[in-house]
Each structure stands twice: as C-alpha cells, then as structure tokens.
Amino acid sequence: MRSFATLDELAALVGQTVAISPWLEVTQEQVNRFADATGDHQWIHTDPERARQGPFGAPIAHGFLTLSLMPRFLESSLRVEEVRMGVNYGMNRVRFTAPVPVGSRLRAVLKLKACEPIEPRGRQLTWDVTVEREGGDKPACVAEFLARLYA
C-alpha cells in the first residue's frame, strides 16, 4: 500500500501511475451474491454447469461486479493520512474489454489523471483504472473513475 501525508502530496502525481492493487480472486459465491443483490441471474454467471457449455467455457463475473470492485482496489492500494472521508462520485467512461471467468484473480492499475480542489477542503480525483486479469492478454475493464476525498 502506498501512503501519502496530504492530498497535495498525492496531487503532485497527476499523470503518473500511483499504485497497483493487490490481487483479488473472484469467487462463484461473490458472483452469486452479486446476482442476488442485483437480480441479474443470467446463466452465464450463476449456472456453472451450463456456463461450461457456453461461449467462455466457464461462468464469468458480471461486468458490473468487476466495476463495483473499484473502491476496494483504491482502498487496498493507497492511503492519504489527512483524509477523513471519501465518496464515489461517478464514472466518465467504462468498457468491459474481456470476460472474467470465476476463479480469476484481478488487480487494478491506478493512474491519476486529474486532482482538482473542491470545497470544503477536498479534492476530486479522476483515475484512469485498468483492471487486469492474471494471465489475461487484455484488460478485463478500463474505466475513468471519479472519487472525492475530504481532509
């Protein structure tokens, strides 16, 4: 995990890759619980036997499950000591560029694209996030993720 004392210290890294998250395994239990939470029970995600006969040869995670891991990737990768609160602010662009078979390990490469002051005493951070699948030949997801951090 990478640590910063202040938001100003982090802001100095605009244009750079700031952190790479630890690997995280995507399990069938996570996929099933995500399906229950969202109501998306498509067989390609929740029926391993049928999914083995499908186009990917295995069940795959929902794209939105992969996307929902963004805060976890961020929180496991960096810390700003002076920050008392952070909130997800949105996405500008998202693409699911490769499937994530259940059992895959994912990590995120976090590049700080912008860091703009907001009131009161905060910053809006724009991250270019590339979610990599261990052993994959292309990213599972690429996204421009917005977060707000407050000191």
C-alpha positions, 0 to 999 in steps of 0.5 A: 500500500502506498501512503501519502501525508496530504492530498497535495502530496498525492496531487503532485502525481497527476499523470503518473501511475500511483499504485497497483492493487493487490490481487483479488480472486473472484469467487462463484459465491461473490458472483452469486451474491452479486446476482442476488443483490442485483437480480441479474441471474443470467446463466452465464454467471450463476449456472456453472454447469451450463456456463461450461457449455457456453461461449467462455467455457466457464461462468464469468463475473458480471461486468458490473461486479468487476466495476463495483470492485473499484473502491476496494482496489483504491482502498487496498492500494493507497492511503492519504493520512489527512483524509477523513472521508471519501465518496464515489462520485461517478464514472466518465467512461467504462468498457468491459474489454474481456470476460472474467471467468470465476476463479480469476484473480484481478488487480487494478492499475491506478493512474491519476489523471486529474486532482482538482480542489473542491470545497470544503477542503477536498479534492476530486480525483479522476483515475484512469483504472485498468483492471487486469486479469492474471494471465489475461492478454487484455484488460478485463475493464478500463474505466475513468473513475471519479472519487472525492476525498475530504481532509 
